[in-house]
Amino acid sequence: MKDSNSTSAEDRALTAAPRSRRRLILIALAAVILVASVFGGQYGLIPFGLLLAFSADDEEKARRSVTVSLRNLGLAFVMAAVFTWFWLWQVDLEVATIVLVGGALIAMPLALQETAGQAASARTVTITKRSLILSISALVVFVALYSMRGENFTMLTAVCIMLPLVLAASRAWGVRRGRIELGLLRHPLRRDLRPHLVQAFNIWLCCALLGCLLAVGGAHFARVGYSLNTAQFNAVMVAFAAGLVVLAALVVVPRRRVFLATNALVALVSGFLVLQLVQISVPPADAIALDSPLTGEWYVSNAGRSELINGHSPNESNSLDFHRMGANGRTHTGGSGAPLSDYAGFGQPVLSPAEGQIVEVQNDFADTSPGTNGDYANSVVLDIGDDRFVVMGHLEQGSVKVRVGDIVRRGQQLAAVGNTGHTNEPHLHFQIQDTPTGDAMRTYPIVFRNVHITTGGAWPRSDGGELRTGDFVTRR
């Protein structure tokens, strides 16, 4: 007759075998996805990270925790150094390099040593492999999409809409399995619930800052990017706000264990948002005043001194894009295959925003169909003095009315809005740069005089003439 100890050992062996097979299958699938992502793009890092995370032991069942050891501290230092390099140089990296470096960072926690037993089981605040992998995955995907510029709406959607839905489903599943801490609802100040209370304030702060990001125009990309009218865009904003409310409400029904890695991630996001919101809100120190280059009311689809609301590349960080809205509240009257003539902005006059001399003209490139991109854009470059050059791009073929060397006055028509170069639909690209030709080394902030601005965001600010994504501007 077998004793109880031998029976329990056999039971553990029987349950360990399926877990081991499951782990190997998930890791193999993750490896396949990573290889495919080298050729397919950064989005493959999302399923890669999820598969690796769930290949680790279920932290609630295993009650394991990453231990403090020299080996783990060394690995943590390596991860921090690699991530710092990744963050600083991501703009210059090829997609394949981003995927491989990001994949390596996500996989590193698998090499960490864990401890089990009574001490690990009793901890409320803990670090687990799964939570580390999920947190590092989120950071890596953020950096990968951040380097793509203009993908910030995707990240905002993931956090404000997808994350609350996933967490709500997870909480419902956790209630059934007894993994949810309900004491925070009844006795929030109880001594043993203090870690959960600190976690709650950490997440509430992040939700408030995300709400501020929505207020300054963080979701306005959707209006032109998805061709939404006013009612449709308002519905998107309501959905984002509702998602943040759900996310904040879920904080009061947390999991029993507080995971340090995910809370550190939330704190990092909050710090990043604070820096970006301060950058957006303070007045520009070296702004240049110009007239609007357009007549009538125009929608600002891409502007502001933060990557979170301005998707231009780093050397065009102070650039603006202007779209014309029609009576239907959209940029065109047709469907997805609408011709250029259906776009409200196509062919509209482009005016000189200041007195100066024309130093460069491109006028011969053909306009492309909406939804496609050309290699070269028609443009006019105006020298306004002090090594400042105004660039107006994506102009209509054959519309330029000036030549190199011409002296122009404020308000003089220079060309017409077109759809040439890297553009999906007719609009005007506008910037002040430090070189008369070629790519800018630096662009300068712009404030507009003699205009009426209807602000798209609710963030308090002075009427200084600076435009941000979501604003409507009318030349007086």
Steps between C-alpha positions, in 0.01 A plus 500: 500500500637840397538771758353847458835662422571271204144548373527880510837483323344293222211746474742791467691315230180427309390865508850629420523307172203676330625838625842431351349402163278807504798722578706355214212539253445865598871580479524331158202700372655820637826424318314448171317832543825682580665369182193600297504845663854563373345517153146606593548791742494603865140400571613137526666587832152516659406130454865405560493662844160353589606147408821526701313646798254212511780248458609602851326341799167640612613722786183440700537122487877471529531780758849563373697822515821620336770491765766759577834349400823613334400321181160669487649840583752453218226408255294799613796730432545350152126541424506863615810577292360334185165672539667840549699448179184379325308811607774746400576347159166353391445771235820395319438124516364284221172317561676161517743633765215647705318166493808295596616733778145537628449123492821444696392751765159336536657153536766596757277456809473128420861468617430647845515281808180446699429399856199307628382377835327658796689832485416559133141389551444746783612807307235748390744712296695284261698484176423210268633394163160536339443855625855598399456362149166677457642829629814485286287401200287810548811721524661344192182528291466862613854579384448312171178688420638828633779475240238468225352845582129540445423164665424663833125474434547123481665494843232728648228272365672196650522660845164681515276247326663158465671485842181574703313227308778246558532588868123488553491147354802405712336632818179308427705181454698578816186539710388152401836357603537698822796710381351846552553714810156638593607651831600829337132571436402445863806606702735705277712621794563157650869454576551187291336670199738796489698360202174469306405857595838632379448304178156660462639854527777410255247387238255784569778753439582336167130499400475872583806578288361295211184707532715813472660357186154455348422861598799639311419313179654157539212329317438763229709304250194280450297781345700515179675164527167313502296764315255563784233766509435701817246258648719197433804667652302599809398134538869402491578751775213367713631145454849605610368683806275206594795264471702713743209503746479118483878475545486723808204306645675164463771624735274442803472127419868409450667163496612368837868548423648839408748462217788743532601484132163609366474777758847625401381502137195708592720746691735531201206572271377769742843662508521498122153654469587776748806597294301501176211702645738759645674522162166556327373758750791741553527785245766449229820695567612564141178509299472693173184696419341455156169552326291197409592372151136408428164673462185383675481248785749210512540204732841442661560125475860477616664760723626568850825469694464135599532174312172392659300749292741571213601204286765674292854364499752647750652742248147636434381507860354853471323441168126537441252333265183681387190323366181666374172363634189497285140565599466133601770540764746284304782582261314362196148425380555161338585156634841337538563532126410869477690692230716801585225735384276375785744624763413840646861611520618400154588799282449757778742796480821502704605851606829646610505513881761778506710726280808333361682353203427173322809276517367166374209380284380152405199502269510204258421188707163342430226488763440146627165335563370514861630215708827476309838666549744653256874529536528874443288798600447833330599780736591864543773621739490861622799675660367728777844604629725406794563156342132408533331334203127427471420176317154437350462149362269253317400772250286435193690427180538812285345731759812690610481864391846620606860435399830481685619854579154658514431739788149434635269690733280372780177350370622455143387172342792264449339171396208266576448208738567165332580138570861448401769312689454301821134576562180296511265785411515870407639723773766763559821418686646811663824556693785742569844345472864603516602404144369622163517159334494133599397351833497730801750463779264700718149642482362793702172542691243719326235735637241647268388862496174639359316169540203365692568166672230262616682264733437131460637405840371604841841552658528854647737722307550864405397642165854517369432394142664158530312217328457141614343192351121533505486881465308689232669816372355779285699780340361846586 
